């Protein structure tokens, strides 16, 4: 095998390797694009759920404050009853 045949063989082999790498990189790119599309869809779903959750929290928030105030009253009443029962009626 002379040098020109070896050089031609190496050039053909290099070209084939380039083609294989191109196809491989194209497949990887297609998979990445598909994954990015799925992530974008997931992000939109999460954003939609976050908006719904935020609206629910806004709706419930005033009620939470009212419940806390009522709980404070209940706690105070329970403490008074506990103190009265602990001291007991004096005879």
C-alpha positions as CSV (number, residue, x, y, z in Angstrom):
1,X,0.0,0.0,0.0
2,X,1.6,3.3,-1.1
3,X,1.2,6.7,0.6
4,X,-1.5,8.1,-1.7
5,X,-3.7,5.1,-1.1
6,X,-3.2,5.4,2.7
7,X,-3.9,9.1,2.6
8,X,-7.1,8.6,0.5
9,X,-8.2,5.8,3.0
10,X,-7.6,8.1,5.9
11,X,-9.6,10.9,4.2
12,X,-12.5,8.6,3.5
13,X,-12.4,7.2,7.1
14,X,-12.3,10.8,8.5
15,X,-15.3,11.8,6.3
16,X,-17.3,8.8,7.5
17,X,-16.5,9.6,11.1
18,X,-17.6,13.2,10.5
19,X,-20.9,11.9,9.1
20,X,-21.4,9.5,12.1
21,X,-20.7,12.3,14.5
22,X,-23.1,14.7,12.7
23,X,-26.0,12.1,12.9
24,X,-25.2,11.4,16.6
25,X,-25.1,15.1,17.5
26,X,-28.3,15.7,15.6
27,X,-30.1,13.0,17.6
28,X,-28.7,14.4,20.9
29,X,-30.0,17.9,19.8
30,X,-33.4,16.5,19.0
31,X,-33.6,14.8,22.4
32,X,-32.6,18.0,24.1
33,X,-35.2,20.0,22.2
34,X,-37.9,17.5,23.2
35,X,-36.8,17.7,26.8
36,X,-36.8,21.5,26.8
37,X,-40.3,21.4,25.3
38,X,-41.5,19.1,28.1
39,X,-39.8,21.3,30.7
40,X,-41.5,24.4,29.3
41,X,-44.9,22.6,29.5
42,X,-44.2,21.6,33.1
43,X,-43.2,25.1,33.9
44,X,-46.5,26.4,32.5
45,X,-48.5,23.9,34.5
46,X,-46.6,24.8,37.7
47,X,-47.2,28.5,37.1
48,X,-50.9,27.8,36.6
49,X,-51.2,25.8,39.8
50,X,-49.2,28.5,41.6
51,X,-51.7,31.2,40.5
52,X,-54.6,29.0,41.7
53,X,-52.9,28.4,45.0
54,X,-52.1,32.1,45.4
55,X,-55.8,32.9,44.8
56,X,-56.9,30.3,47.3
57,X,-54.5,31.7,49.9
58,X,-55.8,35.2,49.3
59,X,-59.3,33.9,49.8
60,X,-58.5,32.0,53.0
61,X,-56.0,34.6,54.6
62,X,-58.6,36.9,56.2
63,X,-60.4,33.8,57.6
64,X,-57.1,32.6,59.2
65,X,-56.7,35.9,61.0
66,X,-60.3,35.6,62.3
67,X,-59.6,32.1,63.5
68,X,-56.5,33.2,65.3
69,X,-58.4,35.9,67.1
70,X,-61.1,33.4,68.1
71,X,-58.5,30.9,69.2
72,X,-57.0,33.6,71.5
73,X,-60.4,34.1,73.1
74,X,-60.9,30.4,73.5
75,X,-57.4,30.0,75.0
76,X,-58.1,32.8,77.5
77,X,-61.4,31.3,78.5
78,X,-59.8,27.9,79.0
79,X,-57.1,29.4,81.2
80,X,-59.7,31.2,83.3
81,X,-61.6,27.9,83.8
82,X,-58.5,26.0,84.6
83,X,-57.4,28.5,87.2
84,X,-60.9,28.5,88.8
85,X,-60.9,24.7,88.9
86,X,-57.4,24.5,90.2
87,X,-58.1,26.9,93.0
88,X,-61.5,25.2,93.6
89,X,-64.4,26.5,95.5
90,X,-63.2,27.7,98.9
91,X,-65.1,26.6,101.9
